[in-house]
Amino acid sequence: MKPLLVLLAGIAVGGASGYIAKQYGAPIEVATDDHIETAFVEVDDIVAPLVLPDGKRLAGYVSFKLALEVPLEESEEITSRLPLLLHEINMRTYRKPMASGPDGTLPTLEVFRAVVEESSNVVFGQGAVRTIAIARATPA
C-alpha cells in the first residue's frame, strides 16, 4: 500500500511541476541553422584501386562518379579545385583496402565515402562538403 501512495504522490508532484513550468516558464527555443542554398558539384571518372583486405594485393580498379553537395556561393571555387580533390583521393585510396566480395571486385562504398570526406576536408576545409552522393561505381 505504501509503494502505491509514493507512486501516486510522484505522479501528482511531477504533473503539477510540468503544468507550472508550462504556464510560467520561459518558452523553449530550438536553435536552427539558417537555410543555406546548396548546389551539387559533379565529379566524374574517379579511378581508385581495389586493394584486398590484406592491404598488399590489388584486385583491380573501380571508377566512381560523385556529386558533392556544397554551399551555392562556394560551388565555383570548389569546382575549380577538383583536381586537388582527385589527387587527395588518389593518395588515400591505395592505403584503405576497400575490395570486398568473393573475388575482391566489389568496392566497399562506406570506405570510399570516408576517403572522399577526409580528402574534401583537406582540400576545401572542414565541413565545406555537406553530402557525398556516390552516383556510380563500375569496374575499370
Wavefront OBJ file of the C-alpha trace (Angstrom):
o trace
v 0.000 0.000 0.000
v 2.820 2.383 0.854
v 4.566 1.995 -2.576
v 1.277 2.809 -4.294
v 0.948 6.058 -2.299
v 4.536 7.010 -3.151
v 3.851 6.359 -6.838
v 0.672 8.464 -6.811
v 2.412 11.291 -4.938
v 5.240 11.244 -7.512
v 2.778 11.447 -10.379
v 0.946 14.343 -8.735
v 4.130 16.307 -7.985
v 5.528 15.680 -11.488
v 2.294 16.680 -13.189
v 1.946 19.824 -11.122
v 5.529 20.896 -11.768
v 5.081 20.302 -15.502
v 1.906 22.399 -15.531
v 3.558 25.259 -13.625
v 6.630 25.163 -15.882
v 4.448 25.312 -18.966
v 2.349 28.217 -17.656
v 5.072 30.375 -16.142
v 8.354 29.175 -17.606
v 10.252 30.730 -20.480
v 9.443 29.283 -23.897
v 11.951 26.796 -25.231
v 13.593 27.962 -28.428
v 15.111 25.396 -30.711
v 18.276 26.544 -32.445
v 18.063 26.080 -36.189
v 20.641 26.624 -38.867
v 19.994 29.412 -41.308
v 18.802 27.972 -44.562
v 21.801 27.889 -46.868
v 21.251 27.265 -50.546
v 23.318 24.387 -51.835
v 24.419 23.064 -55.192
v 25.726 19.720 -56.364
v 29.170 19.602 -57.948
v 29.629 16.503 -60.087
v 32.924 14.643 -60.090
v 33.183 12.053 -62.849
v 35.657 9.247 -63.505
v 37.499 8.880 -60.225
v 39.580 5.750 -60.736
v 40.561 4.051 -57.490
v 42.464 0.838 -56.794
v 40.630 -2.047 -55.151
v 43.111 -3.277 -52.569
v 42.284 -6.571 -50.873
v 41.741 -6.611 -47.090
v 45.288 -7.885 -46.505
v 46.472 -4.459 -47.728
v 49.087 -5.986 -50.054
v 47.323 -7.257 -53.169
v 45.493 -5.365 -55.880
v 42.189 -6.876 -57.044
v 41.547 -4.328 -59.797
v 40.287 -0.797 -60.271
v 36.896 0.861 -59.969
v 35.584 4.081 -61.496
v 33.307 6.306 -59.411
v 31.001 9.184 -60.225
v 30.182 11.524 -57.318
v 28.039 14.512 -56.564
v 29.195 16.771 -53.737
v 26.621 18.978 -52.016
v 28.261 22.310 -51.240
v 27.071 25.834 -50.377
v 25.959 27.607 -53.545
v 28.312 30.556 -53.108
v 31.317 28.198 -52.842
v 30.415 25.914 -55.754
v 32.563 27.714 -58.363
v 35.642 27.717 -56.138
v 35.154 24.053 -55.268
v 34.707 23.171 -58.949
v 37.979 24.911 -59.775
v 39.777 22.906 -57.060
v 38.517 19.454 -58.127
v 41.948 18.372 -59.463
v 43.330 18.802 -55.940
v 40.493 16.660 -54.590
v 41.250 13.936 -57.144
v 44.896 13.975 -56.073
v 43.993 13.674 -52.386
v 41.608 10.794 -53.104
v 44.290 9.055 -55.172
v 46.837 9.423 -52.355
v 44.478 7.804 -49.839
v 42.672 5.022 -51.718
v 45.625 2.670 -52.026
v 46.092 2.793 -48.234
v 42.458 1.905 -47.487
v 41.531 -1.634 -48.514
v 38.036 -1.431 -49.949
v 37.822 -4.595 -52.031
v 35.069 -6.962 -50.955
v 33.179 -9.890 -52.354
v 34.459 -13.386 -53.091
v 36.935 -12.250 -55.770
v 37.588 -8.719 -54.454
v 35.892 -6.923 -57.336
v 33.193 -5.167 -55.297
v 34.070 -1.831 -53.685
v 33.052 -1.091 -50.106
v 31.239 2.198 -50.600
v 31.444 3.362 -46.988
v 35.235 3.116 -47.059
v 35.322 5.131 -50.279
v 32.884 7.698 -48.856
v 35.177 8.118 -45.815
v 38.178 8.614 -48.111
v 36.302 11.301 -50.075
v 35.225 13.008 -46.858
v 38.803 13.063 -45.494
v 40.108 14.361 -48.831
v 37.459 17.073 -49.142
v 38.172 18.289 -45.611
v 41.845 18.684 -46.544
v 41.225 20.420 -49.884
v 38.135 22.546 -49.181
v 38.160 22.888 -45.386
v 36.230 21.153 -42.638
v 32.517 20.919 -43.411
v 32.601 22.546 -46.861
v 31.090 19.412 -48.385
v 27.751 18.660 -46.745
v 26.814 15.430 -48.533
v 28.700 12.938 -50.676
v 26.441 11.102 -53.111
v 28.011 8.172 -54.917
v 26.129 8.039 -58.215
v 28.018 5.222 -59.926
v 30.676 2.613 -59.212
v 31.823 0.466 -62.128
v 34.812 -1.825 -62.608
v 37.560 -0.178 -64.624
l 1 2 3 4 5 6 7 8 9 10 11 12 13 14 15 16 17 18 19 20 21 22 23 24 25 26 27 28 29 30 31 32 33 34 35 36 37 38 39 40 41 42 43 44 45 46 47 48 49 50 51 52 53 54 55 56 57 58 59 60 61 62 63 64 65 66 67 68 69 70 71 72 73 74 75 76 77 78 79 80 81 82 83 84 85 86 87 88 89 90 91 92 93 94 95 96 97 98 99 100 101 102 103 104 105 106 107 108 109 110 111 112 113 114 115 116 117 118 119 120 121 122 123 124 125 126 127 128 129 130 131 132 133 134 135 136 137 138 139 140
